[in-house]
Amino acid sequence: MPRSTATPAAGGGTGSGTGRESGGAAAAAGVKSARRAIGLLETFAANGAWLTLGELHAMTGVPRSSLHGLLRTLHEAGWLEADGAGRHRLGVRALICGTAYLDRDPVVPYATEALETVRDKTGFTAHYARRDGTQVVYLETRESRRSAHLVSRVGRTLPAHATALGKALLAELTPDEIAALVTAPLPALTPATLTTLEALQAACAEARERGYGLETEEGTPGVRCAAAVVPYRIPATDAISCSMPTDQVTEGAVAEVGALLTEVAGDLGRRLRRAGIR
C-alpha cells in the first residue's frame, strides 16, 4: 500500500506540472500587463492632449476592461493625472524618472560644456541628442539668446530621418542596417522631409562623405541644421547639432558650422574615452 500511495504522488507530478504551467501563465499575464502599462505611458508621451479611455482604446487596441484597471493603477502611482471628466495625461512621476535618467548619465556634464562652446562660437542654438531606434531624443539644449523659435526641448523626440542629428547617426550604420531599421514611406513633418528609403540612403552616404549631417526645413520650417557624431561608441549613438534660421546663413556659413561641430564633437569624444565613459 505504501508503494501504491507513492505512485499517485509520482503521478501527482502532473498536478505539479500544471501548477508550474499556471505559474507560467500568471507570469506571462503579469508581463503582458507591464507591457500594456508601458505602451500606455508611451502613447501619452507621443500625444500632447488629454486622452479619454475611448481614445486610448482606439490608439492601443487594449480592451476597455483592462484599460480601466491600468489607468487607475497608473493614476494612483502618480504616473497619470486625471481631470475629473474621464480624461488623463502624464503625471509628475514621468518627469521625475526622466530627470533621474539625465542626472545619472555621465555624458551630460561634458556635453553641456561642448554645447556652450558651439552656441558661443556660432550664436545659434546647439543640441545634444541620442538615437533610440528610428528616433533621436534630445538630452540637452543650449538656446541661442537671440533665437526666435524654440526648436527643441530636453526629452523631445523626432524621427531620425527628418533631422541632421538622425542622418549623422544613421550614417554610422551600413546601408543594409539602415534598410532593416526604417520602414518606408517615412512620415513627413514638412514638405521638405525625406519620405523614401532611397532618399535617406543618399543623404546618409553624403553625411559619411562630408563628415557631418545636414537638413534644411525637413524637421522645422525656416530652420536648417548641421550635426556631427560624438565618437566615443561604435557605432556612435550621440551627436551634437546646431540649428540656424534659413534666412540668416549662407552655404559657406553652414559649412563652417559643420566643420566646427566635427571639431567639437571629436574633442568631446576623446574626453569621454579618456574618462572611461562608454
N, C-alpha and C positions, 0 to 999 in steps of 0.2 A: 504493500500500500504506500509506503513512503515514496518508492520509486514512481508509482502511479501518480502520486500527488506532484512529484517533481516534474513529470512530463508536461502537465498543463502549464507549470511555471515556465518551462522552456518555451512551450507554445505561446505562453504569455508574452514572449519576446515580440510576437506580432503586435500585441497590445502596446508594448513598449515602443515599437517602431511607429505605431500610429501616433503615440504621444510625441515622438520626435517630429513626425510629419506635421502634426498640429502646431508644434512649436515653430517649425519652419514656416508654416503658413502664417502664423501670427507675426513672426519676424518680417516676412515679406509684406504683410499688411502694414506693419509699422514703417517699413522703408517706403512703401507707397505713399503713406500719409506724409512722411517727411518730404518726399519729392513734390507732392502736391503743394505743401506749405511753401517750399522754396519757389516753386513755379508761380504761386500767387504773389509772393513778395516781388519777384522779378517782373510780373505783369504790372503791379503797382508802380514799380520803378520806371517802367517804359511808358507810363501814361501819367500825364501831369494832372489830370482831373480826378475828382471824386468818382468812385465807381460803385455801382449797385451790384447786388447779388446776381441779378439777371444779366448785367453786362459782363460780369466775371464769368458766369456760366457760358456765355456766347464766346468769350475770348479764350477760355481754357478748356472747355468741354468737361470740366469736373461736375459731377452730379450735384444738383442743388442741395440734396440732403447732406452730402459731405461738405459742401461749401459753408453751410450754416455752422457746423462744428469747427471747421478750420478758422473761419472768420472770428468766431467767439474766442477761440484759444489764442489767436494772434493778437486780438484786441486786449484780452486780459493780461497778456505778457508784455504789452506796450509796443508791439511791432506795428500795430494799426491804430488809427484814430477813427471814431465814428461821429457823424454829425447829428444823430438822433432821428434822421429821416431815411435810414436804411442805406446810407452811403458811407464808404470807407476810403481812407488813403493811408499812406505810410505814416508810421508814428516815430517818435523821437528815438526809439531803440535802433532804428536803421541808421540814424545819424551817429549815434554813439559807437556802433560797431564799425561804421565806415571810417570814422575819425581814428579809432583804435588801429585800423589797418595802416593808415598813414603814419601814426605815431610810432609804430613798430617797424616801419620799413626803413632800413638803414641807408637806403639810397637818397631819400628825400632831402635831408640836410645838405648833401653835396649838390643835388640837383638845383636847390633853391639858389645857391651861390652862382651856379652856371647860368640860370635864367636871368638873374640880376645883371650879369655881365652882358648877355645878349640884349636885354632891354636898354641898358645904359649906352651901349655902343650903337644901337640902331634907332632907338627912340620908339620902337614898336613893341607890341605885346609878345611875350615869349611863353611857351608852354612845355611841360614835360608830360609825356604820356607813355602808356604801356599797352602793348597789343594783347587782347584777350580774344582769341579765335579770329573772327572776322570784324571785330570792333577794336577801337582804341579808346582807352579810358584815361581821362585827364587826371593826373595825380597832383600837379602843381601848376600855378599860373602866376605870372607877373605882368599885370596890366599896364599898358602904356598910360602915362599920366595925361596924354592928350588924345587918347583914343575916344572915338565917337561911338563905338559899338562894343558890347560885351560878347566876344567871340566864343568864349567857353568858360566853364567854371569847374572847380575841382569836383570829381565824381561824375561828370558828364561823359556819356559815351557817344561816339559817332561811328558810322560804317567806315572801315579801313579804306575801302576803295574810293571814298569821297574826300579823303584828306591827304595832305602831303606826308603827315606822320605815318599814316597807314601804308602809303605807297613805299616809303622808305623802308618800313619794317617788312612788308610783303616781299620786297626786293631781296631780302635776306634768304628767302626760300627759293627752291628750284621752280621752274615753270610747272612741272608735274605736281609739286606740293601745293602750289597756288591753285591749280585746277581742281585738286581734290578738296581744297578748303572752301572755295567760294562757289556759290550757285547762281548761275545766270537765269533770267536777267537780273542785274544788280539794281537795287532800289535807287531812284533818283531823288536827291534832295533839292536840286536846282536844275534848270535846263542844261547846264554845263556838265553835270555829273556823268561820269563814265558808267555805262549800263551794260556793256558786253565784256565777256571774258577776254576777248581778243584785244580790246582797247586797254584793259587793265594790264594784261601781259606786256603790251608795248610800253605802257607807262612805267612798269617795273623795270623793264630792260633799260629804258632811258635813265632811270634812277641809279641803276647799277653802274652804268657807263659814266654818268655825271658825278656820282658820289653823294647825291642828296635828292630827295623827292620834291616835286613841285605840284601845285594845283592852283588854278585860277577860277574863282567863283563856283567851284564844284561842291563845296560844303556850305558856303555862306555868300549870298550876293554881295558884290562890292569888296570882297576880300580875297587876296591871294596869299598863299603860304609857301614856305620852304621848310624842309625838315631834314635832319641828319640823325642817323642811329648812334646810340652810345655803345661803343664796342667793349662791353665787359662780359657779355654772354655770347655763346654761339649756338644757334643763330641769335641775333640781337632781339631783345624783347622791348627795349625802351628807346625813345627818341626825343629830341628837342626840336621845337619848331618856332617860327616867327610869323606872325600874322600881320599883313600890310594892306592898307587901303589901296585898291587898284589904281585910284587916281593920284596917288602920291609917290609911286615908284616907277622907274623905268626898267627895262630888261636888264640893263647893266647893273642897276642898284639891286635887283633881285639876285643876280649872280654873285654880287659882293656879299649879300646876306647869306646865301648858300655856302660860300667859302668860309664865312665867319662861323656859321653853325657847325660845319665839318670840323673846324679847328677846336671850337669849344667842346663839342661832343667827344672828340678824340681825347682831349685833355681830361675830361670828366671820366671817360672810360679807364684811362690809365690810373687816375686817382682811386677809383673804385677797386681796381685789381690790386693796387698796392695795399689798400686797406683790407684786402681779403674778402671783399663783398662779391658774391656771385648771385 
